[in-house]
Amino acid sequence: MRLRIMLVPRLRNRVVLVLFFLISQIQTLNCYAYDFTMDSGVAVTAGGGAGYDVAKNSLPEKIGNYIAIALSLMGVIFLCLAIYGGFLWMTARGEESKAEEAQKIIRNGVIGIIVILAAYSVTMFVSNLMLK
């Protein structure tokens, strides 16, 4: 009976964490919308006549976009780790081992976010230099 009582909160915490992650990813579904204006020629004639650059993305632009998407997703993962560590710390109830484990998770999450932000800024800087 005691084992069953201990497994229920752990399972509930994992389910909540997975649901939070899945719900946070729903907003990225609109990134794959189809652009009908490029196939119809409206963008080329109207946009080109107005002086806008209507060329399709080049290979460096596409690679830069994919890298930015990957770095953004990794940033979300590290943010979830920091939130999970904060939740563990709040629910430690004075147990030093749990509090230290939570602090370790938060520390690693913050270091991960710093590394991701640095990589993202370097990627944006290099891609902007390549496109000019």
BAFI-3210 file (N, C-alpha, C; in Angstrom, 3 decimals, decimal comma, padded with zeros to 6 digits):
// residues 132
n [1|2|3|4|5|6|7|8|9|10|11|12|13|14|15|16|17|18|19|20|21|22|23|24|25|26|27|28|29|30|31|32|33|34|35|36|37|38|39|40|41|42|43|44|45|46|47|48|49|50|51|52|53|54|55|56|57|58|59|60|61|62|63|64|65|66|67|68|69|70|71|72|73|74|75|76|77|78|79|80|81|82|83|84|85|86|87|88|89|90|91|92|93|94|95|96|97|98|99|100|101|102|103|104|105|106|107|108|109|110|111|112|113|114|115|116|117|118|119|120|121|122|123|124|125|126|127|128|129|130|131|132]
n.u [000,831|001,948|003,870|002,269|001,059|003,262|003,959|001,915|002,017|004,475|003,982|001,873|003,221|004,964|003,181|001,924|004,123|004,773|002,383|002,410|004,662|003,822|001,583|002,840|004,134|002,223|001,871|003,810|002,862|001,702|003,749|004,181|002,578|001,109|002,134|000,273|000,597|003,105|003,080|001,063|001,996|001,379|002,846|005,287|004,735|003,258|004,711|007,343|006,988|006,500|008,916|009,947|011,962|011,422|012,461|012,889|013,843|017,313|019,842|021,657|019,948|017,835|019,196|020,047|017,537|016,614|018,525|017,988|015,382|015,893|017,551|015,756|013,840|015,469|015,998|013,440|013,256|015,280|014,230|011,928|013,174|014,256|011,904|010,813|012,782|012,405|009,839|010,364|012,011|010,268|008,540|010,110|009,997|011,721|013,606|016,907|018,357|016,598|016,209|018,812|019,147|017,182|018,190|020,478|019,370|018,105|020,344|021,766|019,859|019,814|022,450|022,314|020,410|021,847|023,977|022,508|021,367|023,713|024,663|022,533|022,674|025,189|024,679|022,664|024,132|026,194|024,633|023,375|025,594|026,322|024,201|024,279]
n.v [-001,198|001,225|001,637|002,068|004,502|006,183|006,075|007,333|010,295|010,757|009,832|011,535|014,010|013,673|013,371|015,872|017,489|016,553|017,170|019,966|020,563|019,620|021,260|023,731|023,496|023,676|026,184|026,359|025,112|026,686|027,575|026,261|027,048|027,281|029,263|030,824|032,958|033,015|030,974|031,765|034,007|036,555|037,790|038,198|039,912|042,097|042,635|042,882|045,029|047,014|047,363|045,603|042,928|039,905|037,426|033,902|032,156|031,747|029,136|029,581|031,192|029,436|027,433|028,951|029,601|027,040|026,394|028,395|027,661|025,162|025,939|027,514|025,617|024,068|025,963|026,198|023,686|023,822|025,880|024,638|022,736|024,404|025,390|022,981|022,278|024,373|023,745|021,298|022,231|023,836|021,910|020,404|020,450|020,934|018,897|018,305|016,900|016,724|019,441|020,251|018,751|019,915|022,531|021,988|021,154|023,540|025,230|023,961|024,287|027,094|027,554|026,165|027,737|030,115|029,270|028,541|031,025|032,430|030,912|031,309|034,095|034,284|032,781|034,340|036,674|035,804|034,800|037,150|038,557|036,932|037,220|039,812]
n.w [000,000|000,762|-001,217|-003,458|-002,808|-002,886|-005,576|-007,000|-006,699|-008,040|-010,630|-011,301|-011,282|-013,423|-015,533|-015,538|-016,180|-018,770|-020,130|-019,878|-021,428|-023,959|-024,454|-024,558|-026,961|-028,910|-030,014|-031,961|-034,191|-036,170|-037,738|-040,081|-042,160|-045,393|-048,124|-050,352|-052,035|-053,231|-055,132|-056,841|-058,069|-057,384|-055,365|-056,602|-058,777|-057,627|-055,267|-056,269|-057,997|-056,157|-055,035|-053,181|-051,891|-053,235|-053,483|-052,989|-049,980|-049,481|-049,337|-047,079|-045,504|-044,937|-043,488|-041,310|-040,228|-039,464|-037,514|-035,656|-034,889|-033,698|-031,561|-030,161|-029,331|-027,658|-025,719|-024,605|-023,439|-021,447|-019,924|-018,969|-017,362|-015,378|-014,217|-013,306|-011,435|-009,601|-008,724|-007,468|-005,415|-003,965|-003,012|-001,350|001,408|003,580|003,502|003,117|001,129|-001,065|-001,542|-002,251|-004,567|-006,164|-006,344|-007,781|-010,229|-011,011|-011,212|-013,295|-015,315|-015,600|-016,439|-018,856|-020,237|-020,482|-022,135|-024,418|-025,136|-025,748|-027,927|-029,681|-030,111|-031,367|-033,663|-034,909|-035,362|-037,123|-039,248|-040,094|-041,010|-043,144|-044,886|-045,772]
ca.u [000,000|002,828|004,489|001,245|000,881|004,438|004,024|000,889|002,499|005,529|003,333|001,126|004,173|005,473|002,091|001,764|005,272|004,628|001,282|002,879|005,560|003,045|000,762|003,706|004,568|001,104|002,017|004,727|002,218|001,360|004,951|004,240|001,462|001,463|002,022|-000,302|000,939|004,314|002,750|000,160|002,707|000,946|003,932|006,347|004,332|002,899|005,823|008,480|006,657|006,553|010,298|010,316|012,715|010,472|013,166|012,712|014,971|018,480|020,267|022,106|018,802|017,118|020,011|019,957|016,204|016,559|019,346|017,243|014,272|016,456|017,999|014,564|013,289|016,351|015,746|012,193|013,564|016,006|013,296|011,105|014,016|014,329|010,594|010,711|013,642|011,730|008,742|010,963|012,523|009,120|007,915|011,116|009,514|012,805|014,556|018,094|018,771|015,710|016,477|020,081|018,909|016,427|019,111|021,358|018,595|017,936|021,659|022,040|018,933|020,268|023,654|021,849|019,778|022,923|024,672|021,595|021,287|024,979|024,681|021,529|023,175|026,261|024,038|022,015|025,184|026,851|023,690|023,179|026,780|026,333|023,135|024,553]
ca.v [000,000|002,392|001,819|002,637|005,904|006,938|006,123|008,219|011,666|010,790|009,700|012,768|015,065|013,439|013,641|017,330|018,028|016,207|017,966|021,347|020,638|019,461|022,453|024,837|023,296|023,881|027,459|026,250|024,457|027,630|027,927|025,511|027,459|027,349|030,610|030,725|034,114|032,762|030,133|032,447|035,070|037,859|038,400|038,614|041,082|043,228|042,951|043,360|046,364|047,963|047,535|044,658|041,747|038,796|036,174|032,872|032,039|031,036|028,041|030,058|031,651|028,261|026,806|029,827|029,440|025,743|026,492|029,231|026,856|024,149|026,614|027,937|024,440|023,709|026,957|025,808|022,522|024,262|026,640|023,636|022,176|025,371|025,393|021,704|022,386|025,245|022,980|020,346|022,961|024,258|020,746|019,631|020,417|020,937|017,808|018,904|016,194|017,147|020,852|020,332|018,225|020,943|023,629|021,517|021,194|024,956|025,740|023,426|024,928|028,470|027,451|025,782|028,891|031,052|028,713|028,622|032,432|032,778|030,264|031,974|035,407|034,068|032,339|035,486|037,595|035,225|034,734|038,512|038,905|036,155|037,679|041,171]
ca.w [000,000|000,845|-002,523|-004,334|-002,427|-003,331|-007,035|-007,561|-006,911|-009,048|-011,929|-011,539|-011,612|-014,775|-016,472|-015,597|-016,895|-020,183|-020,665|-019,991|-022,578|-025,184|-024,650|-024,959|-028,339|-029,835|-030,692|-033,093|-035,319|-037,226|-038,492|-041,320|-043,011|-046,811|-048,674|-051,684|-052,874|-054,006|-056,277|-057,766|-058,758|-056,887|-054,604|-057,516|-059,557|-056,772|-054,368|-057,055|-058,493|-055,045|-054,621|-052,132|-052,301|-053,177|-053,765|-051,973|-049,062|-049,972|-048,468|-045,760|-044,726|-044,455|-042,441|-040,143|-039,636|-038,778|-036,300|-034,702|-034,360|-032,791|-030,345|-029,422|-028,665|-026,539|-024,678|-023,932|-022,601|-020,261|-019,100|-018,265|-016,302|-014,285|-013,548|-012,598|-010,261|-008,640|-008,138|-006,519|-004,266|-003,160|-002,383|-000,600|002,791|004,555|003,308|002,502|-000,090|-002,147|-001,827|-002,977|-005,913|-006,884|-006,640|-008,849|-011,474|-011,367|-011,628|-014,626|-016,235|-015,853|-017,277|-020,188|-020,880|-020,843|-023,300|-025,561|-025,548|-026,399|-029,239|-030,504|-030,523|-032,344|-034,902|-035,545|-035,816|-038,301|-040,364|-040,602|-041,796|-044,391|-045,778|-046,280]
c.u [000,869|003,480|003,513|001,039|002,059|004,479|003,028|001,389|003,597|004,935|002,568|002,066|004,699|004,402|001,884|002,905|005,162|003,498|001,667|003,768|004,777|002,188|001,617|004,171|003,457|001,277|002,961|004,086|001,898|002,569|004,992|003,074|001,958|001,198|001,540|000,144|002,189|004,005|001,883|000,849|002,333|002,088|005,029|005,952|004,043|004,070|007,028|008,231|006,722|007,973|010,735|011,105|011,808|011,141|012,921|013,969|016,110|018,866|020,799|020,962|018,032|017,879|019,956|018,610|016,081|017,368|018,616|016,078|014,781|016,908|016,812|013,929|014,154|016,210|014,477|012,445|014,285|015,138|012,379|011,898|014,102|013,010|010,410|011,574|013,035|010,573|009,274|011,439|011,369|008,498|008,905|010,732|010,633|013,795|015,734|018,494|017,908|015,966|017,780|019,936|018,165|017,316|020,068|020,645|018,417|019,246|021,990|021,106|019,349|021,523|023,264|021,217|020,829|023,673|023,798|021,482|022,563|025,050|023,695|022,042|024,303|025,672|023,381|023,053|025,829|025,882|023,407|024,384|026,792|025,300|023,385|025,578]
c.v [001,253|002,680|002,476|004,117|006,733|007,063|007,107|009,655|011,746|010,711|010,967|013,900|014,895|013,746|015,145|017,951|017,746|017,019|019,422|021,509|020,537|020,687|023,632|024,700|023,519|025,175|027,380|025,605|025,413|028,044|027,267|025,847|027,607|028,751|030,524|031,859|033,859|031,922|030,852|033,563|036,454|038,551|038,916|039,873|042,285|043,628|043,491|044,757|047,419|048,141|046,613|043,502|040,534|037,462|035,184|032,776|031,257|029,953|028,540|030,564|030,481|027,574|027,640|029,721|028,125|025,752|027,311|028,460|025,835|024,791|027,090|026,764|023,998|024,713|026,656|024,632|022,950|025,121|025,703|022,973|023,124|025,428|024,114|021,721|023,283|024,549|021,971|021,045|023,388|023,085|019,904|019,487|020,244|019,798|018,329|018,213|016,603|018,599|021,013|019,812|019,248|022,117|023,246|021,561|022,633|025,536|025,246|024,032|026,341|028,464|027,076|026,939|029,907|030,560|028,825|030,067|032,885|032,167|030,932|033,331|035,274|033,647|033,504|036,472|037,078|035,170|036,123|038,966|038,170|036,686|039,051|041,167]
c.w [000,000|-000,498|-003,500|-004,040|-002,915|-004,849|-007,642|-007,711|-007,971|-010,446|-012,278|-011,939|-013,029|-015,818|-016,623|-016,382|-018,388|-020,816|-020,837|-021,215|-023,882|-025,477|-025,089|-026,401|-029,352|-030,620|-031,887|-034,308|-036,453|-038,055|-039,864|-042,251|-044,452|-047,335|-050,125|-052,590|-053,701|-055,245|-057,292|-058,534|-058,284|-056,158|-055,522|-058,262|-058,669|-055,879|-055,108|-057,590|-057,407|-054,506|-053,499|-052,715|-052,132|-053,471|-052,635|-051,125|-049,709|-048,970|-047,128|-044,877|-044,143|-043,328|-041,168|-039,448|-038,887|-037,487|-035,244|-034,087|-033,362|-031,480|-029,510|-028,678|-027,491|-025,396|-023,902|-022,992|-021,329|-019,348|-018,316|-017,143|-015,112|-013,513|-012,742|-011,332|-009,192|-007,957|-007,119|-005,251|-003,353|-002,413|-001,586|000,870|003,808|004,429|002,499|001,198|-001,284|-002,532|-002,611|-004,405|-006,755|-007,252|-007,764|-010,194|-011,937|-011,888|-013,041|-015,675|-016,590|-016,723|-018,706|-020,930|-021,309|-022,080|-024,551|-026,049|-026,251|-027,794|-030,190|-030,998|-031,539|-033,688|-035,630|-036,097|-037,099|-039,477|-040,938|-041,419|-043,138|-045,378|-046,356|-047,383]
res [m|r|l|r|i|m|l|v|p|r|l|r|n|r|v|v|l|v|l|f|f|l|i|s|q|i|q|t|l|n|c|y|a|y|d|f|t|m|d|s|g|v|a|v|t|a|g|g|g|a|g|y|d|v|a|k|n|s|l|p|e|k|i|g|n|y|i|a|i|a|l|s|l|m|g|v|i|f|l|c|l|a|i|y|g|g|f|l|w|m|t|a|r|g|e|e|s|k|a|e|e|a|q|k|i|i|r|n|g|v|i|g|i|i|v|i|l|a|a|y|s|v|t|m|f|v|s|n|l|m|l|k]
***
